[in-house]
Amino acid sequence: MDANISLEPVAISTLSVFFDAIGQPTRLKILLAIGKGEACVCHLESRLGIRQAVISQHLMVLRDVQLVEAERSGRNIFYHLTHPEIIEPIIRLGEILGIPAEELLSLSQKPFPGCPCPQCNPSENPLLSCARKPSEPNHTHSS
């Protein structure tokens, strides 16, 4: 038999890259938090309770595999899914595994209490959203 099993079909390889990218819990949370809309890093930080640097690293992976795109609006960088339709199968898989859809969809809740982002708190000083908080070292929340 002369089969070369080391060569994978392109379709399987593409799916594998996708599942590898979303297989990390933080990345899956980010995708669900963005949902079918958009979110800036300060919103993701408030919503997920994860430091900006960690979120930025995960967003870089998601951008590299073309699951998210970034768009600047003034001081803010907003991230959106390149294919928002991927949320539906993720929710459906969760339901199959016994996870209520509401639980997964709750990550994309806006406005989120205490979030300084311009979508959740439009009356907040825009100089404070997606920017260094007074008690943090001098680095921004944009990626």
Secondary structure, DSSP 4 states (H G I P E B T S, - for coil): ----TTPPPHHHHHHHHHHHHHTSHHHHHHHHHHTTSEEEHHHHHHHHT--HHHHHHHHHHHHHTTSEEEEEETTEEEEEES-GGGHHHHHHHHHHTT--HHHHHGGG-SS-TT--STTT-TTS-TTTTTS--TTS-S--S--
